[in-house]
Structure formats: structure tokens, C-alpha cells
Amino acid sequence: MRKEAEVNADTDNAVREKVHNLNQADSLIFQTEKQLKEFGDKIPADKKQPIDDALAKLKTAHAAEDIAGIESAMSELNTVFSAASEDMYKAAQEAQTNGSSGGSQAGAGNASDQEVTDVDFEEVKEEDKK
């Protein structure tokens, strides 16, 4: 049995690697489609088209179980999606920076408009009521 395992070790490793690559491709397809559904409207059209093209290549290679095609398509998809993600991140940072500077000015204006009054108060305990 041990000799049989040693004889088939190369075949087993090849099958294991193929299944691993297919699973990675399947996972990347799912994640990319989910992110496109969630953030697709925030991705500029010039960045979205290369993502769609690379995703289509990956789906084709996955369906054909072409390991070399899967690896190159995954690399391409990761590259183009990364570029689009950087643009979305920069846009979000700019929006946050612009929004926070305007918000702090508005908050400061409201605070100066309000009048603060000191008042005396008396604490009434339950025992004192009886």
C-alpha cells in the first residue's frame, strides 16, 4: 500500500493542485461578483470594463478547467480590481476629508449660538419624600 502511494504521489499532487486552483478561481469569481454588485455604482466605467473582461476570462478558464488560464486570469483580475479599489478608496478619503471639515465648522457655529445658564438644583431622595 505504501509503494502504491509513492507511485501515485505525483498524480495525487497534480490533482490536489488542480482542485486547489479551481477552488481559488471559484472563490475569486464569487467575491468579485459580490463586490461588483455592492460597489459597482462607485467604480468608474473606465475601471469597471477591465474588471468585467478579466472576470469573463476567469469564468471561461474555470469552466474549461484550464489551470494556466486560471492563474493568468486571476492575476489579471486581481491587478485591475486593485487599481479600481485604490481609486474608490481615494475618492472616499477625499469625500470624508471634505465632509469632516464642513461638519466641524457647522458644529462650531451651533455651539456659539447657544447660551449656557448655570442653575441651582436640589437632590430629592426617596427617604426625604416619606
DSSP file (Angstrom, degrees, kcal/mol; ACC not computed):
  #  RESIDUE AA STRUCTURE BP1 BP2  ACC     N-H-->O    O-->H-N    N-H-->O    O-->H-N    TCO  KAPPA ALPHA  PHI   PSI    X-CA   Y-CA   Z-CA
    1    1 A M     >        0   0    0      0, 0.0     4,-2.0     0, 0.0     5,-0.1   0.000 360.0 360.0 360.0 -38.8    0.0    0.0    0.0
    2    2 A R  H  >  +     0   0    0      2,-0.2     4,-2.2     1,-0.2     5,-0.2   0.904 360.0  50.2 -65.3 -41.0    2.9    2.3    0.8
    3    3 A K  H  > S+     0   0    0      1,-0.2     4,-2.3     2,-0.2    -1,-0.2   0.883 108.7  52.8 -64.3 -37.9    4.5    1.6   -2.6
    4    4 A E  H  > S+     0   0    0      1,-0.2     4,-1.9     2,-0.2    -1,-0.2   0.890 108.8  49.7 -65.0 -39.1    1.2    2.3   -4.3
    5    5 A A  H  < S+     0   0    0     -4,-2.0     4,-0.4     2,-0.2    -2,-0.2   0.900 110.9  49.3 -66.0 -41.1    1.0    5.7   -2.5
    6    6 A E  H >< S+     0   0    0     -4,-2.2     3,-0.7     1,-0.2     4,-0.4   0.884 110.4  50.8 -65.8 -38.3    4.6    6.5   -3.6
    7    7 A V  H 3< S+     0   0    0     -4,-2.3     3,-0.3     1,-0.2     4,-0.3   0.882 116.8  40.1 -65.8 -38.5    3.9    5.6   -7.2
    8    8 A N  T 3X S+     0   0    0     -4,-1.9     4,-2.8     1,-0.2    -1,-0.2   0.347  86.1 100.9 -93.3   5.8    0.7    7.7   -7.3
    9    9 A A  H <> S+     0   0    0     -3,-0.7     4,-2.6    -4,-0.4     5,-0.2   0.905  82.4  48.4 -60.2 -44.1    2.2   10.7   -5.3
   10   10 A D  H  > S+     0   0    0     -4,-0.4     4,-2.2    -3,-0.3    -1,-0.2   0.916 113.6  46.9 -64.1 -42.6    2.9   12.8   -8.4
   11   11 A T  H  > S+     0   0    0     -4,-0.3     4,-2.4     2,-0.2    -2,-0.2   0.913 112.3  50.6 -64.2 -43.0   -0.6   12.2   -9.8
   12   12 A D  H  X S+     0   0    0     -4,-2.8     4,-2.6     1,-0.2    -2,-0.2   0.914 110.6  49.0 -62.2 -42.9   -2.2   13.0   -6.4
   13   13 A N  H  X S+     0   0    0     -4,-2.6     4,-2.6     2,-0.2    -1,-0.2   0.895 110.7  50.6 -64.4 -39.7   -0.2   16.2   -6.1
   14   14 A A  H  X S+     0   0    0     -4,-2.2     4,-2.2     2,-0.2    -2,-0.2   0.917 113.0  45.5 -63.8 -43.6   -1.3   17.3   -9.6
   15   15 A V  H  X S+     0   0    0     -4,-2.4     4,-2.5     2,-0.2     5,-0.2   0.904 112.6  51.3 -66.4 -41.1   -4.9   16.6   -8.8
   16   16 A R  H  X S+     0   0    0     -4,-2.6     4,-2.4     1,-0.2    -2,-0.2   0.922 111.2  47.7 -61.8 -44.9   -4.7   18.4   -5.5
   17   17 A E  H  X S+     0   0    0     -4,-2.6     4,-2.5     2,-0.2    -1,-0.2   0.892 111.5  51.0 -64.0 -40.3   -3.1   21.4   -7.2
   18   18 A K  H  X S+     0   0    0     -4,-2.2     4,-2.4     2,-0.2    -2,-0.2   0.932 112.0  46.0 -62.5 -46.5   -5.8   21.4   -9.9
   19   19 A V  H  X S+     0   0    0     -4,-2.5     4,-2.5     2,-0.2    -2,-0.2   0.898 111.9  52.3 -64.4 -40.2   -8.6   21.3   -7.3
   20   20 A H  H  X S+     0   0    0     -4,-2.4     4,-2.4    -5,-0.2    -2,-0.2   0.930 111.3  46.3 -61.5 -46.0   -6.9   24.0   -5.2
   21   21 A N  H  X S+     0   0    0     -4,-2.5     4,-2.4     2,-0.2    -2,-0.2   0.887 112.1  50.9 -65.0 -39.5   -6.7   26.3   -8.3
   22   22 A L  H  X S+     0   0    0     -4,-2.4     4,-2.5     2,-0.2    -1,-0.2   0.907 111.2  48.5 -64.1 -40.9  -10.3   25.6   -9.3
   23   23 A N  H  X S+     0   0    0     -4,-2.5     4,-2.5     2,-0.2    -2,-0.2   0.903 111.3  49.8 -65.9 -41.1  -11.5   26.4   -5.7
   24   24 A Q  H  X S+     0   0    0     -4,-2.4     4,-2.6     2,-0.2    -2,-0.2   0.923 112.1  48.0 -62.3 -43.3   -9.5   29.6   -5.7
   25   25 A A  H  X S+     0   0    0     -4,-2.4     4,-2.5     2,-0.2    -2,-0.2   0.917 111.4  50.1 -63.3 -43.7  -10.9   30.7   -9.0
   26   26 A D  H  X S+     0   0    0     -4,-2.5     4,-2.3     1,-0.2    -1,-0.2   0.914 112.2  47.8 -60.7 -43.8  -14.4   29.8   -7.9
   27   27 A S  H  X S+     0   0    0     -4,-2.5     4,-2.7     2,-0.2    -2,-0.2   0.909 111.8  49.1 -64.3 -43.3  -13.9   31.9   -4.7
   28   28 A L  H  X S+     0   0    0     -4,-2.6     4,-2.5     2,-0.2     5,-0.2   0.882 110.2  51.5 -65.9 -38.0  -12.5   34.8   -6.6
   29   29 A I  H  X S+     0   0    0     -4,-2.5     4,-2.4     2,-0.2     5,-0.2   0.943 112.5  46.1 -61.4 -47.5  -15.4   34.8   -9.1
   30   30 A F  H  X S+     0   0    0     -4,-2.3     4,-2.3     1,-0.2    -2,-0.2   0.936 114.7  46.4 -61.4 -48.1  -17.9   34.8   -6.2
   31   31 A Q  H  X S+     0   0    0     -4,-2.7     4,-2.6     1,-0.2     5,-0.2   0.903 113.0  49.3 -63.3 -42.2  -16.1   37.6   -4.3
   32   32 A T  H  X S+     0   0    0     -4,-2.5     4,-2.7     2,-0.2     5,-0.2   0.925 111.7  48.1 -65.4 -44.3  -15.7   39.7   -7.4
   33   33 A E  H  X S+     0   0    0     -4,-2.4     4,-2.0    -5,-0.2    -1,-0.2   0.898 112.6  49.9 -62.7 -39.2  -19.3   39.4   -8.4
   34   34 A K  H  X S+     0   0    0     -4,-2.3     4,-2.2    -5,-0.2    -2,-0.2   0.923 112.8  45.9 -65.0 -44.2  -20.4   40.2   -4.9
   35   35 A Q  H  X S+     0   0    0     -4,-2.6     4,-3.4     1,-0.2     5,-0.3   0.870 111.5  51.9 -69.1 -36.1  -18.2   43.3   -4.7
   36   36 A L  H  X S+     0   0    0     -4,-2.7     4,-1.5     2,-0.2    -1,-0.2   0.888 110.7  48.7 -65.4 -37.3  -19.4   44.4   -8.2
   37   37 A K  H  < S+     0   0    0     -4,-2.0    -2,-0.2    -5,-0.2     4,-0.2   0.907 119.9  37.8 -66.3 -41.2  -23.0   44.1   -7.0
   38   38 A E  H  < S+     0   0    0     -4,-2.2    -2,-0.2    -5,-0.1    -3,-0.2   0.905 135.7  17.5 -78.5 -43.6  -22.3   46.0   -3.8
   39   39 A F  H >X S+     0   0    0     -4,-3.4     3,-1.7    -5,-0.2     4,-0.7   0.282  88.3 110.9-115.2   8.7  -19.9   48.7   -5.1
   40   40 A G  G >< S+     0   0    0     -4,-1.5     3,-0.8     1,-0.3    -1,-0.1   0.819  76.4  55.8 -57.6 -34.9  -20.4   48.6   -8.9
   41   41 A D  G 34 S+     0   0    0      1,-0.2    -1,-0.3    -4,-0.2    -2,-0.1   0.683 105.6  53.3 -72.7 -16.0  -22.0   52.0   -9.0
   42   42 A K  G <4 S+     0   0    0     -3,-1.7    -1,-0.2     2,-0.1    -2,-0.2   0.553  89.6  90.6 -93.2  -9.7  -19.0   53.6   -7.3
   43   43 A I  S << S-     0   0    0     -3,-0.8     5,-0.1    -4,-0.7    42,-0.1  -0.755  84.0-118.0 -88.9 127.5  -16.5   52.1   -9.8
   44   44 A P    >>  -     0   0    0      0, 0.0     4,-2.1     0, 0.0     3,-1.2  -0.295  22.5-117.7 -61.5 150.2  -15.8   54.4  -12.8
   45   45 A A  H 3> S+     0   0    0      1,-0.3     4,-1.8     2,-0.2    -2,-0.0   0.841 113.6  57.8 -60.2 -35.8  -16.7   53.0  -16.2
   46   46 A D  H 34 S+     0   0    0      1,-0.2    -1,-0.3     2,-0.2    -3,-0.0   0.738 114.2  38.8 -69.7 -20.3  -13.1   53.0  -17.4
   47   47 A K  H <> S+     0   0    0     -3,-1.2     4,-1.0     2,-0.1    -2,-0.2   0.708 111.6  57.9 -95.4 -26.1  -12.1   50.8  -14.5
   48   48 A K  H  X S+     0   0    0     -4,-2.1     4,-2.5     1,-0.2     5,-0.2   0.867  97.3  59.9 -74.9 -36.4  -15.2   48.6  -14.5
   49   49 A Q  H  X S+     0   0    0     -4,-1.8     4,-2.5     1,-0.2    -1,-0.2   0.916 104.3  48.8 -62.1 -44.9  -14.8   47.4  -18.1
   50   50 A P  H  > S+     0   0    0      0, 0.0     4,-2.5     0, 0.0    -1,-0.2   0.859 111.1  52.3 -63.0 -31.9  -11.4   45.8  -17.5
   51   51 A I  H  X S+     0   0    0     -4,-1.0     4,-2.5     2,-0.2    -2,-0.2   0.939 110.2  47.3 -65.9 -46.3  -12.8   44.1  -14.4
   52   52 A D  H  X S+     0   0    0     -4,-2.5     4,-2.2     2,-0.2    -1,-0.2   0.902 113.2  49.2 -61.3 -41.1  -15.7   42.6  -16.3
   53   53 A D  H  X S+     0   0    0     -4,-2.5     4,-2.1     2,-0.2    -2,-0.2   0.930 112.9  45.9 -64.5 -45.8  -13.3   41.5  -19.1
   54   54 A A  H  X S+     0   0    0     -4,-2.5     4,-2.3     1,-0.2    23,-0.2   0.874 111.8  52.6 -65.7 -36.8  -10.9   39.8  -16.6
   55   55 A L  H  X S+     0   0    0     -4,-2.5     4,-2.4     2,-0.2    -1,-0.2   0.899 108.4  50.4 -64.5 -40.8  -13.9   38.2  -14.8
   56   56 A A  H  X S+     0   0    0     -4,-2.2     4,-2.2     2,-0.2    -2,-0.2   0.902 110.0  50.3 -63.9 -41.1  -15.2   36.8  -18.1
   57   57 A K  H  X S+     0   0    0     -4,-2.1     4,-2.6     1,-0.2    -2,-0.2   0.915 111.1  49.3 -61.8 -42.9  -11.7   35.3  -18.9
   58   58 A L  H  X S+     0   0    0     -4,-2.3     4,-2.5    15,-0.2    -2,-0.2   0.904 110.2  50.1 -65.2 -41.0  -11.6   33.7  -15.4
   59   59 A K  H  X S+     0   0    0     -4,-2.4     4,-2.5     2,-0.2    -1,-0.2   0.903 111.8  48.6 -63.1 -40.9  -15.0   32.2  -15.8
   60   60 A T  H  X S+     0   0    0     -4,-2.2     4,-1.9     2,-0.2    -2,-0.2   0.934 113.6  45.5 -65.1 -46.2  -14.1   30.8  -19.2
   61   61 A A  H  X>S+     0   0    0     -4,-2.6     5,-2.3     1,-0.2     4,-0.6   0.873 113.0  51.7 -65.4 -36.6  -10.9   29.3  -17.9
   62   62 A H  H ><5S+     0   0    0     -4,-2.5     3,-0.7     2,-0.2    -2,-0.2   0.917 109.2  49.1 -65.6 -44.0  -12.6   27.9  -14.8
   63   63 A A  H 3<5S+     0   0    0     -4,-2.5    -1,-0.2     1,-0.2    -2,-0.2   0.865 115.1  44.3 -64.3 -35.3  -15.3   26.2  -16.9
   64   64 A A  H 3<5S-     0   0    0     -4,-1.9    -1,-0.2    -5,-0.2    -2,-0.2   0.514 106.4-129.5 -85.2  -5.3  -12.6   24.7  -19.1
   65   65 A E  T <<5 +     0   0    0     -3,-0.7     2,-0.9    -4,-0.6    -3,-0.2   0.864  48.0 163.5  55.1  39.6  -10.5   23.7  -16.0
   66   66 A D     >< -     0   0    0     -5,-2.3     4,-2.6     1,-0.2    -1,-0.2  -0.786  21.4-168.8 -89.5 101.2   -7.5   25.4  -17.7
   67   67 A I  H  > S+     0   0    0     -2,-0.9     4,-2.5     1,-0.2    -1,-0.2   0.895  85.1  48.0 -63.6 -43.5   -5.1   25.8  -14.8
   68   68 A A  H  > S+     0   0    0      1,-0.2     4,-2.1     2,-0.2    -1,-0.2   0.911 114.3  47.5 -64.0 -41.3   -2.7   28.1  -16.8
   69   69 A G  H  > S+     0   0    0      2,-0.2     4,-2.4     1,-0.2    -2,-0.2   0.870 110.8  52.2 -65.4 -37.9   -5.6   30.2  -18.0
   70   70 A I  H  X S+     0   0    0     -4,-2.6     4,-2.8    -9,-0.2     5,-0.2   0.933 109.3  49.1 -63.6 -46.6   -7.0   30.4  -14.4
   71   71 A E  H  X S+     0   0    0     -4,-2.5     4,-2.0     1,-0.2    -2,-0.2   0.917 114.8  43.5 -62.7 -43.8   -3.7   31.5  -13.0
   72   72 A S  H  X S+     0   0    0     -4,-2.1     4,-2.4     2,-0.2    -1,-0.2   0.899 115.4  48.8 -69.7 -39.1   -3.2   34.3  -15.6
   73   73 A A  H  X S+     0   0    0     -4,-2.4     4,-2.7     2,-0.2   -15,-0.2   0.882 110.8  50.8 -67.4 -37.9   -6.9   35.4  -15.4
   74   74 A M  H  X S+     0   0    0     -4,-2.8     4,-2.6     2,-0.2    -1,-0.2   0.916 111.1  48.7 -64.9 -42.1   -6.7   35.5  -11.6
   75   75 A S  H  X S+     0   0    0     -4,-2.0     4,-2.0    -5,-0.2    -2,-0.2   0.923 113.4  46.7 -62.4 -45.0   -3.6   37.6  -11.7
   76   76 A E  H  X S+     0   0    0     -4,-2.4     4,-2.5     2,-0.2     5,-0.3   0.919 112.8  49.4 -63.6 -44.5   -5.2   40.0  -14.3
   77   77 A L  H  X S+     0   0    0     -4,-2.7     4,-2.5     1,-0.2     5,-0.3   0.916 110.7  49.8 -63.3 -43.4   -8.4   40.3  -12.3
   78   78 A N  H  X S+     0   0    0     -4,-2.6     4,-2.0    -5,-0.2    -1,-0.2   0.895 111.8  49.8 -61.7 -39.4   -6.5   41.0   -9.0
   79   79 A T  H  X S+     0   0    0     -4,-2.0     4,-1.9    -5,-0.2    -2,-0.2   0.947 114.9  40.8 -65.9 -50.0   -4.5   43.7  -10.8
   80   80 A V  H  X S+     0   0    0     -4,-2.5     4,-1.8     1,-0.2    -2,-0.2   0.865 116.4  49.5 -70.8 -34.7   -7.4   45.5  -12.4
   81   81 A F  H  X S+     0   0    0     -4,-2.5     4,-2.5    -5,-0.3    -1,-0.2   0.878 108.7  53.7 -71.5 -35.1   -9.6   45.2   -9.3
   82   82 A S  H  X S+     0   0    0     -4,-2.0     4,-2.2    -5,-0.3    -2,-0.2   0.914 107.8  50.3 -62.6 -42.9   -6.8   46.5   -7.1
   83   83 A A  H  X S+     0   0    0     -4,-1.9     4,-1.7     1,-0.2    -1,-0.2   0.909 112.4  46.8 -61.8 -42.5   -6.4   49.6   -9.3
   84   84 A A  H  X S+     0   0    0     -4,-1.8     4,-2.2     1,-0.2    -1,-0.2   0.881 110.1  53.6 -67.4 -37.7  -10.2   50.3   -9.1
   85   85 A S  H  X S+     0   0    0     -4,-2.5     4,-2.6     1,-0.2    -2,-0.2   0.886 105.6  53.5 -64.5 -39.2  -10.2   49.7   -5.4
   86   86 A E  H  X S+     0   0    0     -4,-2.2     4,-2.6     2,-0.2    -1,-0.2   0.918 109.5  48.4 -61.6 -43.2   -7.4   52.3   -4.9
   87   87 A D  H  X S+     0   0    0     -4,-1.7     4,-2.3     2,-0.2    -2,-0.2   0.912 112.2  48.4 -63.7 -42.2   -9.5   54.9   -6.9
   88   88 A M  H  X S+     0   0    0     -4,-2.2     4,-2.2     2,-0.2    -2,-0.2   0.899 112.0  50.1 -64.3 -39.8  -12.6   54.1   -4.8
   89   89 A Y  H  X S+     0   0    0     -4,-2.6     4,-2.5     2,-0.2    -2,-0.2   0.921 111.0  48.3 -64.8 -44.8  -10.5   54.4   -1.6
   90   90 A K  H  X S+     0   0    0     -4,-2.6     4,-2.4     1,-0.2    -2,-0.2   0.911 111.9  49.7 -62.4 -42.2   -9.0   57.8   -2.6
   91   91 A A  H  X S+     0   0    0     -4,-2.3     4,-2.2     1,-0.2    -1,-0.2   0.893 111.3  49.1 -63.9 -39.7  -12.5   59.1   -3.6
   92   92 A A  H  X S+     0   0    0     -4,-2.2     4,-2.4     2,-0.2    -2,-0.2   0.899 110.9  50.3 -67.0 -40.0  -13.9   58.0   -0.2
   93   93 A Q  H  X S+     0   0    0     -4,-2.5     4,-2.6     2,-0.2    -2,-0.2   0.911 111.1  48.6 -64.4 -42.2  -11.0   59.6    1.6
   94   94 A E  H  X S+     0   0    0     -4,-2.4     4,-2.6     2,-0.2     5,-0.2   0.908 112.5  48.4 -63.8 -41.7  -11.5   62.9   -0.2
   95   95 A A  H  X S+     0   0    0     -4,-2.2     4,-2.4     2,-0.2    -2,-0.2   0.895 112.7  48.2 -65.3 -39.6  -15.2   62.9    0.5
   96   96 A Q  H  X S+     0   0    0     -4,-2.4     4,-2.6     2,-0.2    -2,-0.2   0.910 112.3  48.8 -67.7 -41.5  -14.6   62.2    4.1
   97   97 A T  H  X S+     0   0    0     -4,-2.6     4,-1.7     2,-0.2    -2,-0.2   0.924 114.9  44.5 -63.9 -45.0  -12.0   64.9    4.4
   98   98 A N  H  X S+     0   0    0     -4,-2.6     4,-1.4     1,-0.2    -2,-0.2   0.887 115.9  47.8 -67.1 -38.6  -14.3   67.4    2.7
   99   99 A G  H  X S+     0   0    0     -4,-2.4     4,-2.0    -5,-0.2    -2,-0.2   0.874 111.0  49.6 -70.5 -38.1  -17.3   66.3    4.7
  100  100 A S  H  X S+     0   0    0     -4,-2.6     4,-1.9     2,-0.2    -1,-0.2   0.854 108.9  51.4 -73.9 -33.5  -15.5   66.4    8.1
  101  101 A S  H  X S+     0   0    0     -4,-1.7     4,-1.2    -5,-0.2    -1,-0.2   0.893 114.2  44.1 -70.3 -37.8  -14.1   69.9    7.6
  102  102 A G  H  X S+     0   0    0     -4,-1.4     4,-1.8    -5,-0.2    -2,-0.2   0.862 112.5  53.1 -71.5 -35.7  -17.5   71.3    6.7
  103  103 A G  H  X S+     0   0    0     -4,-2.0     4,-2.1     1,-0.2    -2,-0.2   0.865 106.0  51.7 -68.9 -36.6  -19.1   69.4    9.6
  104  104 A S  H  X S+     0   0    0     -4,-1.9     4,-1.8     2,-0.2    -1,-0.2   0.848 109.3  51.0 -71.4 -32.2  -16.8   70.8   12.2
  105  105 A Q  H  X S+     0   0    0     -4,-1.2     4,-1.8     2,-0.2    -1,-0.2   0.899 110.8  48.5 -69.7 -39.5  -17.4   74.4   11.1
  106  106 A A  H  X S+     0   0    0     -4,-1.8     4,-1.7     1,-0.2    -2,-0.2   0.904 111.1  50.3 -66.9 -40.1  -21.2   73.8   11.3
  107  107 A G  H  X S+     0   0    0     -4,-2.1     4,-1.7     1,-0.2    -1,-0.2   0.875 108.9  51.6 -65.3 -38.0  -20.9   72.3   14.8
  108  108 A A  H  X S+     0   0    0     -4,-1.8     4,-1.6     1,-0.2    -1,-0.2   0.872 107.9  52.9 -67.6 -37.0  -18.8   75.2   16.0
  109  109 A G  H  X S+     0   0    0     -4,-1.8     4,-0.9     1,-0.2    -1,-0.2   0.886 109.0  48.9 -66.3 -38.5  -21.3   77.7   14.7
  110  110 A N  H  X S+     0   0    0     -4,-1.7     4,-0.8     1,-0.2     3,-0.2   0.872 107.9  54.5 -68.4 -37.4  -24.2   76.0   16.6
  111  111 A A  H  < S+     0   0    0     -4,-1.7     3,-0.5     1,-0.2    -1,-0.2   0.871 107.5  49.4 -66.7 -36.5  -22.2   75.8   19.8
  112  112 A S  H  < S+     0   0    0     -4,-1.6    -1,-0.2     1,-0.2    -2,-0.2   0.736 105.4  59.1 -75.8 -20.7  -21.6   79.6   19.8
  113  113 A D  H  < S+     0   0    0     -4,-0.9     2,-0.2    -3,-0.2    -1,-0.2   0.711  91.7  83.2 -78.6 -20.5  -25.3   80.3   19.2
  114  114 A Q  S  < S-     0   0    0     -4,-0.8     2,-0.5    -3,-0.5     0, 0.0  -0.591  73.7-136.3 -88.9 147.2  -26.4   78.6   22.3
  115  115 A E        -     0   0    0     -2,-0.2     2,-0.5     2,-0.0    -2,-0.1  -0.868  11.8-144.3-103.6 133.1  -26.4   80.3   25.7
  116  116 A V        -     0   0    0     -2,-0.5     2,-0.4     2,-0.0     0, 0.0  -0.838  17.6-170.9 -98.5 129.9  -25.2   78.4   28.8
  117  117 A T        -     0   0    0     -2,-0.5     2,-0.4     2,-0.0    -2,-0.0  -0.979  15.8-141.9-124.7 130.9  -27.0   79.0   32.0
  118  118 A D        -     0   0    0     -2,-0.4     2,-0.3     0, 0.0    -2,-0.0  -0.763  26.1-177.6 -87.3 133.9  -26.0   77.8   35.5
  119  119 A V        -     0   0    0     -2,-0.4     2,-0.3     2,-0.0    -2,-0.0  -0.954  24.4-123.2-130.8 151.5  -28.9   76.8   37.7
  120  120 A D        -     0   0    0     -2,-0.3     2,-0.3     2,-0.0     0, 0.0  -0.691  31.6-175.7 -89.0 146.3  -29.1   75.6   41.2
  121  121 A F        -     0   0    0     -2,-0.3     2,-0.5     2,-0.0    -2,-0.0  -0.969  18.4-142.0-140.8 158.0  -30.8   72.3   41.9
  122  122 A E        -     0   0    0     -2,-0.3     2,-0.5     2,-0.0    -2,-0.0  -0.980  17.4-134.1-123.2 130.8  -31.7   70.2   44.9
  123  123 A E        -     0   0    0     -2,-0.5     2,-0.6     1,-0.0    -2,-0.0  -0.732  19.0-159.8 -86.9 124.5  -31.4   66.5   45.0
  124  124 A V        -     0   0    0     -2,-0.5     2,-0.2     3,-0.0    -2,-0.0  -0.919   6.0-158.7-108.5 121.7  -34.5   64.8   46.4
  125  125 A K     >  -     0   0    0     -2,-0.6     4,-1.0     1,-0.1     3,-0.4  -0.607  28.3-115.8 -96.3 159.7  -34.1   61.3   47.8
  126  126 A E  H  > S+     0   0    0      1,-0.2     4,-0.9    -2,-0.2     3,-0.4   0.850 115.0  57.2 -61.3 -36.5  -36.9   58.8   48.3
  127  127 A E  H  4 S+     0   0    0      1,-0.2     3,-0.5     2,-0.2    -1,-0.2   0.862 103.0  53.8 -65.8 -35.0  -36.3   58.8   52.0
  128  128 A D  H  4 S+     0   0    0     -3,-0.4    -1,-0.2     1,-0.2    -2,-0.2   0.763 101.0  61.0 -71.7 -25.1  -36.9   62.5   52.2
  129  129 A K  H  <        0   0    0     -4,-1.0    -1,-0.2    -3,-0.4    -2,-0.2   0.809 360.0 360.0 -71.8 -29.6  -40.3   62.2   50.4
  130  130 A K     <        0   0    0     -4,-0.9    -1,-0.2    -3,-0.5    -2,-0.2   0.469 360.0 360.0 -82.0 360.0  -41.8   60.0   53.1
